[in-house]
Amino acid sequence: LYNGNATANRRVALPMYTVAVNTGFGEGKRAWALNLAKGIFIGRHQIPYGHLGTCVTVEEVQYAHRSIRQVLVHNVSIRNDCTAPIRVNLTGQWGATTENGTRIKDISHTLSRQTVGLNGSTLVPETLSMPVVDFAIVASAPSSSVLTLDAGTRAQQSFVLAVATSLPGEATGPLEVALQALANATQL
């Protein structure tokens, strides 16, 4: 999305909805990689779990959906290498939502128990003949905020984020379009 001549790159930064995993025992170590050949972003996080040591590994893989262009997929895999069961917290959170070239209209838009949304618009029109661009972002949210894993087990969850705009050539009603893209992606 365009954001006027006054900014360095003329593009706005849309906030991203991600799911964070934590044990309540500190941050641990993080590493990131970008696989350009496959078009995926990978994050690995090794988290301590009390006296059991650093035995929880979270791997996140994010990539654009191949057939639904408005969709970003976020897979989260949690592995318990501890010698005892563990409980981890899953928290959905929006990324930066201020000073990024957008006006957020509604960030606490809960569409259902497992779907959250955000409405906003750019701050500057792209041309005099085009008004500011409205956008909608909807995302699947964790079904439960606490996950229990037995020793030596792994759990995986996938989350989907869909974006739609009011740019020419795109359907009107960005929220409805984003909701439809999310529904289509979660049925595949």
KELUM-392308 format. One record per residue: residue number from 1; residue in one letter; chain; y, x, z of N, C-alpha, C in turn. Coordinates in steps of 0.1 Angstrom, whole numbers, plus 5000, padded with zeros to 4 digits. Layout:
BEGIN
+-----+------+-------+------+------+------+------+------+------+------+------+------+
:  nr : rest : kette :  n.v :  n.u :  n.w : ca.v : ca.u : ca.w :  c.v :  c.u :  c.w :
+-----+------+-------+------+------+------+------+------+------+------+------+------+
: NUM :    a :     A :    Y :    X :    Z :    Y :    X :    Z :    Y :    X :    Z :
...
+-----+------+-------+------+------+------+------+------+------+------+------+------+
END
This chain:
BEGIN
+-----+------+-------+------+------+------+------+------+------+------+------+------+
:  nr : rest : kette :  n.v :  n.u :  n.w : ca.v : ca.u : ca.w :  c.v :  c.u :  c.w :
+-----+------+-------+------+------+------+------+------+------+------+------+------+
:   1 :    l :     A : 4988 : 5008 : 5000 : 5000 : 5000 : 5000 : 5012 : 5009 : 5000 :
:   2 :    y :     A : 5022 : 5005 : 4992 : 5035 : 5012 : 4991 : 5044 : 5010 : 5003 :
:   3 :    n :     A : 5051 : 5020 : 5007 : 5060 : 5018 : 5019 : 5074 : 5025 : 5017 :
:   4 :    g :     A : 5079 : 5024 : 5005 : 5093 : 5028 : 5002 : 5095 : 5043 : 4999 :
:   5 :    n :     A : 5107 : 5047 : 4994 : 5110 : 5060 : 4991 : 5113 : 5069 : 5003 :
:   6 :    a :     A : 5115 : 5063 : 5014 : 5119 : 5071 : 5026 : 5108 : 5079 : 5032 :
:   7 :    t :     A : 5096 : 5075 : 5029 : 5085 : 5082 : 5036 : 5079 : 5093 : 5027 :
:   8 :    a :     A : 5072 : 5103 : 5033 : 5067 : 5114 : 5026 : 5057 : 5110 : 5015 :
:   9 :    n :     A : 5048 : 5101 : 5018 : 5038 : 5098 : 5008 : 5038 : 5084 : 5002 :
:  10 :    r :     A : 5048 : 5076 : 5006 : 5050 : 5063 : 5002 : 5038 : 5053 : 5004 :
:  11 :    r :     A : 5029 : 5057 : 5012 : 5018 : 5048 : 5015 : 5017 : 5045 : 5030 :
:  12 :    v :     A : 5013 : 5033 : 5033 : 5012 : 5030 : 5047 : 4999 : 5034 : 5052 :
:  13 :    a :     A : 4998 : 5035 : 5065 : 4985 : 5038 : 5072 : 4981 : 5025 : 5079 :
:  14 :    l :     A : 4970 : 5019 : 5074 : 4965 : 5007 : 5080 : 4957 : 5010 : 5092 :
:  15 :    p :     A : 4958 : 5003 : 5103 : 4950 : 5006 : 5115 : 4935 : 5003 : 5112 :
:  16 :    m :     A : 4927 : 5011 : 5118 : 4912 : 5010 : 5117 : 4906 : 5005 : 5129 :
:  17 :    y :     A : 4897 : 4996 : 5128 : 4889 : 4991 : 5140 : 4876 : 4999 : 5141 :
:  18 :    t :     A : 4874 : 5006 : 5152 : 4862 : 5014 : 5154 : 4856 : 5009 : 5167 :
:  19 :    v :     A : 4843 : 5013 : 5169 : 4836 : 5010 : 5181 : 4833 : 5023 : 5188 :
:  20 :    a :     A : 4838 : 5024 : 5200 : 4837 : 5037 : 5208 : 4825 : 5035 : 5218 :
:  21 :    v :     A : 4818 : 5046 : 5220 : 4807 : 5046 : 5229 : 4810 : 5055 : 5241 :
:  22 :    n :     A : 4809 : 5051 : 5253 : 4811 : 5060 : 5264 : 4801 : 5057 : 5276 :
:  23 :    t :     A : 4799 : 5067 : 5284 : 4789 : 5066 : 5295 : 4796 : 5065 : 5308 :
:  24 :    g :     A : 4809 : 5068 : 5308 : 4817 : 5068 : 5321 : 4816 : 5081 : 5328 :
:  25 :    f :     A : 4810 : 5091 : 5322 : 4808 : 5104 : 5328 : 4815 : 5115 : 5321 :
:  26 :    g :     A : 4825 : 5112 : 5314 : 4833 : 5123 : 5307 : 4831 : 5122 : 5292 :
:  27 :    e :     A : 4839 : 5131 : 5285 : 4840 : 5131 : 5271 : 4829 : 5138 : 5263 :
:  28 :    g :     A : 4825 : 5149 : 5268 : 4814 : 5157 : 5262 : 4820 : 5165 : 5250 :
:  29 :    k :     A : 4811 : 5168 : 5240 : 4815 : 5176 : 5229 : 4815 : 5167 : 5216 :
:  30 :    r :     A : 4825 : 5170 : 5207 : 4825 : 5162 : 5194 : 4825 : 5172 : 5183 :
:  31 :    a :     A : 4820 : 5167 : 5171 : 4820 : 5175 : 5159 : 4821 : 5165 : 5148 :
:  32 :    w :     A : 4828 : 5168 : 5137 : 4830 : 5159 : 5125 : 4827 : 5167 : 5112 :
:  33 :    a :     A : 4823 : 5159 : 5102 : 4820 : 5165 : 5089 : 4823 : 5154 : 5079 :
:  34 :    l :     A : 4827 : 5159 : 5067 : 4830 : 5151 : 5056 : 4821 : 5155 : 5045 :
:  35 :    n :     A : 4812 : 5146 : 5040 : 4803 : 5149 : 5029 : 4809 : 5143 : 5017 :
:  36 :    l :     A : 4816 : 5151 : 5009 : 4822 : 5146 : 4997 : 4812 : 5142 : 4986 :
:  37 :    a :     A : 4801 : 5148 : 4985 : 4791 : 5145 : 4975 : 4786 : 5130 : 4977 :
:  38 :    k :     A : 4784 : 5127 : 4990 : 4779 : 5113 : 4993 : 4790 : 5103 : 4997 :
:  39 :    g :     A : 4802 : 5108 : 4999 : 4813 : 5100 : 5002 : 4812 : 5094 : 5016 :
:  40 :    i :     A : 4807 : 5102 : 5026 : 4806 : 5097 : 5039 : 4813 : 5106 : 5049 :
:  41 :    f :     A : 4817 : 5100 : 5060 : 4823 : 5107 : 5071 : 4813 : 5106 : 5083 :
:  42 :    i :     A : 4810 : 5118 : 5089 : 4800 : 5118 : 5100 : 4807 : 5124 : 5112 :
:  43 :    g :     A : 4805 : 5117 : 5123 : 4809 : 5122 : 5136 : 4797 : 5123 : 5146 :
:  44 :    r :     A : 4796 : 5134 : 5153 : 4786 : 5135 : 5163 : 4792 : 5138 : 5177 :
:  45 :    h :     A : 4787 : 5131 : 5187 : 4793 : 5132 : 5200 : 4782 : 5134 : 5210 :
:  46 :    q :     A : 4782 : 5144 : 5218 : 4772 : 5146 : 5228 : 4779 : 5144 : 5241 :
:  47 :    i :     A : 4774 : 5134 : 5249 : 4780 : 5129 : 5261 : 4772 : 5131 : 5273 :
:  48 :    p :     A : 4778 : 5136 : 5284 : 4771 : 5138 : 5296 : 4767 : 5124 : 5303 :
:  49 :    y :     A : 4757 : 5124 : 5311 : 4753 : 5112 : 5318 : 4749 : 5116 : 5332 :
:  50 :    g :     A : 4760 : 5118 : 5340 : 4758 : 5121 : 5355 : 4750 : 5134 : 5357 :
:  51 :    h :     A : 4741 : 5133 : 5367 : 4733 : 5145 : 5371 : 4722 : 5148 : 5360 :
:  52 :    l :     A : 4720 : 5139 : 5351 : 4710 : 5141 : 5340 : 4714 : 5151 : 5330 :
:  53 :    g :     A : 4727 : 5155 : 5329 : 4732 : 5164 : 5320 : 4737 : 5158 : 5307 :
:  54 :    t :     A : 4739 : 5166 : 5297 : 4744 : 5161 : 5284 : 4732 : 5157 : 5276 :
:  55 :    c :     A : 4728 : 5145 : 5277 : 4716 : 5141 : 5270 : 4717 : 5128 : 5262 :
:  56 :    v :     A : 4730 : 5124 : 5260 : 4732 : 5112 : 5251 : 4740 : 5117 : 5239 :
:  57 :    t :     A : 4734 : 5114 : 5227 : 4740 : 5118 : 5214 : 4744 : 5105 : 5207 :
:  58 :    v :     A : 4756 : 5105 : 5202 : 4761 : 5094 : 5194 : 4764 : 5099 : 5180 :
:  59 :    e :     A : 4759 : 5093 : 5170 : 4762 : 5098 : 5156 : 4768 : 5086 : 5149 :
:  60 :    e :     A : 4780 : 5088 : 5143 : 4787 : 5078 : 5136 : 4788 : 5082 : 5121 :
:  61 :    v :     A : 4785 : 5072 : 5113 : 4786 : 5075 : 5098 : 4795 : 5064 : 5093 :
:  62 :    q :     A : 4805 : 5067 : 5086 : 4814 : 5058 : 5079 : 4815 : 5060 : 5064 :
:  63 :    y :     A : 4814 : 5049 : 5057 : 4815 : 5050 : 5042 : 4820 : 5037 : 5036 :
:  64 :    a :     A : 4825 : 5038 : 5024 : 4829 : 5026 : 5017 : 4817 : 5019 : 5011 :
:  65 :    h :     A : 4817 : 5006 : 5011 : 4806 : 4999 : 5006 : 4806 : 5001 : 4990 :
:  66 :    r :     A : 4794 : 5002 : 4985 : 4793 : 5005 : 4970 : 4797 : 4993 : 4961 :
:  67 :    s :     A : 4794 : 4981 : 4965 : 4796 : 4970 : 4956 : 4807 : 4961 : 4961 :
:  68 :    i :     A : 4812 : 4961 : 4973 : 4823 : 4953 : 4978 : 4834 : 4962 : 4981 :
:  69 :    r :     A : 4844 : 4964 : 4972 : 4854 : 4974 : 4974 : 4863 : 4973 : 4986 :
:  70 :    q :     A : 4864 : 4962 : 4992 : 4873 : 4960 : 5003 : 4866 : 4964 : 5016 :
:  71 :    v :     A : 4854 : 4968 : 5016 : 4846 : 4969 : 5028 : 4843 : 4984 : 5032 :
:  72 :    l :     A : 4845 : 4987 : 5045 : 4841 : 5000 : 5051 : 4830 : 4997 : 5061 :
:  73 :    v :     A : 4819 : 5005 : 5060 : 4808 : 5004 : 5069 : 4808 : 5015 : 5080 :
:  74 :    h :     A : 4805 : 5011 : 5092 : 4806 : 5020 : 5103 : 4792 : 5019 : 5111 :
:  75 :    n :     A : 4783 : 5028 : 5108 : 4770 : 5028 : 5115 : 4771 : 5037 : 5128 :
:  76 :    v :     A : 4766 : 5032 : 5139 : 4766 : 5039 : 5151 : 4751 : 5040 : 5156 :
:  77 :    s :     A : 4747 : 5053 : 5159 : 4734 : 5055 : 5164 : 4735 : 5062 : 5177 :
:  78 :    i :     A : 4728 : 5057 : 5187 : 4729 : 5063 : 5201 : 4715 : 5067 : 5205 :
:  79 :    r :     A : 4713 : 5080 : 5208 : 4700 : 5085 : 5212 : 4700 : 5089 : 5227 :
:  80 :    n :     A : 4690 : 5085 : 5234 : 4689 : 5088 : 5248 : 4678 : 5099 : 5250 :
:  81 :    d :     A : 4683 : 5111 : 5252 : 4674 : 5122 : 5254 : 4672 : 5125 : 5269 :
:  82 :    c :     A : 4678 : 5116 : 5277 : 4677 : 5118 : 5292 : 4662 : 5114 : 5296 :
:  83 :    t :     A : 4659 : 5118 : 5309 : 4646 : 5115 : 5314 : 4645 : 5102 : 5321 :
:  84 :    a :     A : 4656 : 5094 : 5321 : 4657 : 5081 : 5327 : 4665 : 5071 : 5318 :
:  85 :    p :     A : 4663 : 5058 : 5320 : 4671 : 5049 : 5313 : 4686 : 5051 : 5315 :
:  86 :    i :     A : 4694 : 5047 : 5305 : 4709 : 5049 : 5306 : 4716 : 5036 : 5302 :
:  87 :    r :     A : 4728 : 5034 : 5306 : 4737 : 5023 : 5301 : 4749 : 5029 : 5295 :
:  88 :    v :     A : 4752 : 5025 : 5283 : 4765 : 5029 : 5277 : 4773 : 5017 : 5274 :
:  89 :    n :     A : 4786 : 5020 : 5273 : 4796 : 5009 : 5270 : 4800 : 5010 : 5256 :
:  90 :    l :     A : 4800 : 4999 : 5249 : 4805 : 4998 : 5235 : 4818 : 4990 : 5235 :
:  91 :    t :     A : 4829 : 4997 : 5231 : 4842 : 4991 : 5231 : 4848 : 4991 : 5217 :
:  92 :    g :     A : 4852 : 4980 : 5212 : 4859 : 4979 : 5199 : 4874 : 4982 : 5202 :
:  93 :    q :     A : 4880 : 4990 : 5193 : 4894 : 4993 : 5195 : 4901 : 4995 : 5182 :
:  94 :    w :     A : 4913 : 4991 : 5181 : 4922 : 4993 : 5169 : 4928 : 5007 : 5170 :
:  95 :    g :     A : 4929 : 5013 : 5158 : 4936 : 5026 : 5158 : 4951 : 5024 : 5159 :
:  96 :    a :     A : 4959 : 5034 : 5155 : 4973 : 5034 : 5156 : 4979 : 5022 : 5149 :
:  97 :    t :     A : 4988 : 5014 : 5156 : 4993 : 5002 : 5150 : 5008 : 5002 : 5150 :
:  98 :    t :     A : 5015 : 5013 : 5153 : 5029 : 5013 : 5153 : 5034 : 5026 : 5146 :
:  99 :    e :     A : 5046 : 5025 : 5141 : 5052 : 5037 : 5134 : 5043 : 5042 : 5122 :
: 100 :    n :     A : 5037 : 5033 : 5116 : 5028 : 5037 : 5104 : 5032 : 5030 : 5091 :
: 101 :    g :     A : 5044 : 5024 : 5091 : 5048 : 5017 : 5079 : 5044 : 5003 : 5078 :
: 102 :    t :     A : 5039 : 4997 : 5088 : 5035 : 4983 : 5088 : 5041 : 4975 : 5099 :
: 103 :    r :     A : 5042 : 4962 : 5097 : 5046 : 4953 : 5108 : 5034 : 4945 : 5111 :
: 104 :    i :     A : 5029 : 4947 : 5124 : 5017 : 4939 : 5128 : 5022 : 4926 : 5133 :
: 105 :    k :     A : 5016 : 4915 : 5127 : 5019 : 4902 : 5131 : 5010 : 4897 : 5142 :
: 106 :    d :     A : 4998 : 4901 : 5142 : 4988 : 4896 : 5152 : 4977 : 4905 : 5153 :
: 107 :    i :     A : 4976 : 4912 : 5164 : 4965 : 4922 : 5166 : 4954 : 4917 : 5175 :
: 108 :    s :     A : 4956 : 4906 : 5182 : 4946 : 4901 : 5192 : 4939 : 4889 : 5186 :
: 109 :    h :     A : 4938 : 4889 : 5173 : 4933 : 4877 : 5166 : 4918 : 4878 : 5167 :
: 110 :    t :     A : 4912 : 4870 : 5176 : 4897 : 4870 : 5177 : 4893 : 4858 : 5169 :
: 111 :    l :     A : 4885 : 4860 : 5159 : 4881 : 4850 : 5150 : 4868 : 4843 : 5155 :
: 112 :    s :     A : 4860 : 4850 : 5162 : 4848 : 4845 : 5168 : 4844 : 4856 : 5178 :
: 113 :    r :     A : 4833 : 4853 : 5185 : 4828 : 4863 : 5195 : 4826 : 4876 : 5190 :
: 114 :    q :     A : 4821 : 4877 : 5177 : 4818 : 4890 : 5171 : 4827 : 4894 : 5160 :
: 115 :    t :     A : 4838 : 4888 : 5157 : 4847 : 4891 : 5147 : 4861 : 4892 : 5152 :
: 116 :    v :     A : 4868 : 4903 : 5149 : 4882 : 4904 : 5153 : 4890 : 4906 : 5140 :
: 117 :    g :     A : 4903 : 4903 : 5140 : 4911 : 4904 : 5129 : 4925 : 4909 : 5132 :
: 118 :    l :     A : 4932 : 4912 : 5122 : 4946 : 4917 : 5123 : 4954 : 4913 : 5111 :
: 119 :    n :     A : 4966 : 4908 : 5112 : 4974 : 4904 : 5101 : 4987 : 4913 : 5102 :
: 120 :    g :     A : 4992 : 4916 : 5090 : 5004 : 4924 : 5090 : 5011 : 4924 : 5077 :
: 121 :    s :     A : 5021 : 4932 : 5075 : 5028 : 4934 : 5062 : 5034 : 4948 : 5062 :
: 122 :    t :     A : 5037 : 4952 : 5049 : 5044 : 4965 : 5048 : 5059 : 4962 : 5052 :
: 123 :    l :     A : 5066 : 4973 : 5055 : 5080 : 4971 : 5059 : 5090 : 4972 : 5047 :
: 124 :    v :     A : 5086 : 4977 : 5036 : 5095 : 4979 : 5024 : 5088 : 4973 : 5012 :
: 125 :    p :     A : 5095 : 4965 : 5004 : 5089 : 4960 : 4991 : 5087 : 4971 : 4981 :
: 126 :    e :     A : 5077 : 4970 : 4973 : 5074 : 4981 : 4964 : 5084 : 4981 : 4952 :
: 127 :    t :     A : 5088 : 4969 : 4948 : 5099 : 4968 : 4938 : 5108 : 4957 : 4942 :
: 128 :    l :     A : 5120 : 4955 : 4936 : 5129 : 4944 : 4939 : 5122 : 4931 : 4936 :
: 129 :    s :     A : 5114 : 4930 : 4926 : 5108 : 4918 : 4922 : 5095 : 4914 : 4930 :
: 130 :    m :     A : 5090 : 4924 : 4938 : 5078 : 4921 : 4946 : 5082 : 4921 : 4961 :
: 131 :    p :     A : 5079 : 4910 : 4968 : 5081 : 4910 : 4982 : 5072 : 4920 : 4990 :
: 132 :    v :     A : 5074 : 4922 : 5002 : 5066 : 4930 : 5010 : 5051 : 4925 : 5009 :
: 133 :    v :     A : 5042 : 4934 : 5010 : 5028 : 4931 : 5009 : 5022 : 4927 : 5022 :
: 134 :    d :     A : 5016 : 4915 : 5022 : 5008 : 4911 : 5034 : 4994 : 4916 : 5033 :
: 135 :    f :     A : 4988 : 4919 : 5045 : 4974 : 4924 : 5045 : 4967 : 4917 : 5057 :
: 136 :    a :     A : 4954 : 4917 : 5056 : 4946 : 4913 : 5067 : 4934 : 4922 : 5068 :
: 137 :    i :     A : 4930 : 4925 : 5080 : 4919 : 4934 : 5083 : 4910 : 4926 : 5092 :
: 138 :    v :     A : 4897 : 4924 : 5089 : 4888 : 4918 : 5098 : 4876 : 4927 : 5100 :
: 139 :    a :     A : 4870 : 4927 : 5112 : 4859 : 4936 : 5115 : 4849 : 4929 : 5124 :
: 140 :    s :     A : 4837 : 4933 : 5122 : 4826 : 4929 : 5132 : 4828 : 4937 : 5144 :
: 141 :    a :     A : 4825 : 4930 : 5155 : 4827 : 4937 : 5169 : 4813 : 4937 : 5176 :
: 142 :    p :     A : 4812 : 4946 : 5186 : 4799 : 4947 : 5193 : 4795 : 4933 : 5199 :
: 143 :    s :     A : 4783 : 4930 : 5198 : 4778 : 4917 : 5203 : 4777 : 4917 : 5218 :
: 144 :    s :     A : 4775 : 4929 : 5224 : 4775 : 4931 : 5238 : 4783 : 4944 : 5242 :
: 145 :    s :     A : 4789 : 4944 : 5253 : 4797 : 4955 : 5257 : 4789 : 4966 : 5264 :
: 146 :    v :     A : 4777 : 4963 : 5268 : 4768 : 4972 : 5275 : 4755 : 4973 : 5268 :
: 147 :    l :     A : 4750 : 4985 : 5266 : 4737 : 4987 : 5259 : 4729 : 4995 : 5269 :
: 148 :    t :     A : 4716 : 4991 : 5271 : 4707 : 4999 : 5280 : 4696 : 5005 : 5271 :
: 149 :    l :     A : 4694 : 5018 : 5272 : 4684 : 5025 : 5264 : 4674 : 5032 : 5274 :
: 150 :    d :     A : 4661 : 5030 : 5271 : 4651 : 5036 : 5279 : 4651 : 5051 : 5275 :
: 151 :    a :     A : 4645 : 5059 : 5283 : 4644 : 5074 : 5281 : 4637 : 5076 : 5268 :
: 152 :    g :     A : 4642 : 5085 : 5260 : 4636 : 5089 : 5247 : 4637 : 5079 : 5236 :
: 153 :    t :     A : 4646 : 5069 : 5237 : 4648 : 5059 : 5227 : 4661 : 5060 : 5220 :
: 154 :    r :     A : 4662 : 5053 : 5209 : 4674 : 5053 : 5200 : 4678 : 5038 : 5197 :
: 155 :    a :     A : 4691 : 5036 : 5196 : 4695 : 5022 : 5192 : 4705 : 5024 : 5181 :
: 156 :    q :     A : 4705 : 5015 : 5171 : 4715 : 5016 : 5160 : 4722 : 5003 : 5158 :
: 157 :    q :     A : 4734 : 5003 : 5155 : 4742 : 4991 : 5152 : 4751 : 4994 : 5141 :
: 158 :    s :     A : 4753 : 4985 : 5132 : 4763 : 4986 : 5121 : 4774 : 4976 : 5123 :
: 159 :    f :     A : 4786 : 4981 : 5119 : 4798 : 4973 : 5120 : 4805 : 4974 : 5106 :
: 160 :    v :     A : 4812 : 4963 : 5103 : 4818 : 4962 : 5090 : 4833 : 4959 : 5091 :
: 161 :    l :     A : 4841 : 4965 : 5083 : 4855 : 4963 : 5083 : 4859 : 4959 : 5069 :
: 162 :    a :     A : 4867 : 4948 : 5067 : 4871 : 4944 : 5054 : 4886 : 4942 : 5054 :
: 163 :    v :     A : 4892 : 4947 : 5042 : 4907 : 4946 : 5041 : 4910 : 4938 : 5028 :
: 164 :    a :     A : 4920 : 4930 : 5029 : 4925 : 4923 : 5017 : 4941 : 4923 : 5018 :
: 165 :    t :     A : 4947 : 4922 : 5006 : 4961 : 4922 : 5005 : 4967 : 4911 : 4996 :
: 166 :    s :     A : 4980 : 4910 : 4996 : 4986 : 4900 : 4987 : 4992 : 4907 : 4975 :
: 167 :    l :     A : 4986 : 4919 : 4971 : 4991 : 4926 : 4959 : 4988 : 4917 : 4947 :
: 168 :    p :     A : 4996 : 4919 : 4936 : 4993 : 4912 : 4924 : 4979 : 4915 : 4919 :
: 169 :    g :     A : 4972 : 4905 : 4914 : 4959 : 4906 : 4909 : 4948 : 4904 : 4920 :
: 170 :    e :     A : 4953 : 4903 : 4932 : 4943 : 4899 : 4943 : 4946 : 4885 : 4947 :
: 171 :    a :     A : 4935 : 4879 : 4952 : 4936 : 4865 : 4956 : 4947 : 4863 : 4967 :
: 172 :    t :     A : 4953 : 4852 : 4967 : 4963 : 4849 : 4978 : 4955 : 4846 : 4991 :
: 173 :    g :     A : 4962 : 4846 : 5002 : 4955 : 4844 : 5014 : 4946 : 4855 : 5019 :
: 174 :    p :     A : 4952 : 4867 : 5022 : 4945 : 4879 : 5025 : 4934 : 4877 : 5036 :
: 175 :    l :     A : 4938 : 4869 : 5046 : 4928 : 4866 : 5057 : 4915 : 4860 : 5052 :
: 176 :    e :     A : 4917 : 4850 : 5044 : 4905 : 4843 : 5039 : 4897 : 4852 : 5030 :
: 177 :    v :     A : 4903 : 4860 : 5022 : 4896 : 4870 : 5013 : 4889 : 4880 : 5021 :
: 178 :    a :     A : 4895 : 4885 : 5032 : 4889 : 4895 : 5040 : 4877 : 4889 : 5048 :
: 179 :    l :     A : 4878 : 4877 : 5052 : 4867 : 4870 : 5059 : 4855 : 4868 : 5050 :
: 180 :    q :     A : 4858 : 4865 : 5037 : 4847 : 4863 : 5028 : 4841 : 4876 : 5024 :
: 181 :    a :     A : 4848 : 4887 : 5023 : 4843 : 4900 : 5020 : 4834 : 4904 : 5032 :
: 182 :    l :     A : 4838 : 4902 : 5044 : 4830 : 4905 : 5056 : 4818 : 4897 : 5056 :
: 183 :    a :     A : 4818 : 4884 : 5053 : 4806 : 4876 : 5053 : 4797 : 4881 : 5042 :
: 184 :    n :     A : 4802 : 4884 : 5031 : 4793 : 4889 : 5020 : 4786 : 4902 : 5024 :
: 185 :    a :     A : 4794 : 4911 : 5030 : 4788 : 4924 : 5034 : 4778 : 4923 : 5045 :
: 186 :    t :     A : 4779 : 4914 : 5054 : 4770 : 4913 : 5065 : 4757 : 4905 : 5061 :
: 187 :    q :     A : 4757 : 4899 : 5050 : 4745 : 4892 : 5045 : 4737 : 4901 : 5036 :
: 188 :    l :     A : 4742 : 4912 : 5032 : 4734 : 4921 : 5023 : 4723 : 4929 : 5031 :
+-----+------+-------+------+------+------+------+------+------+------+------+------+
END
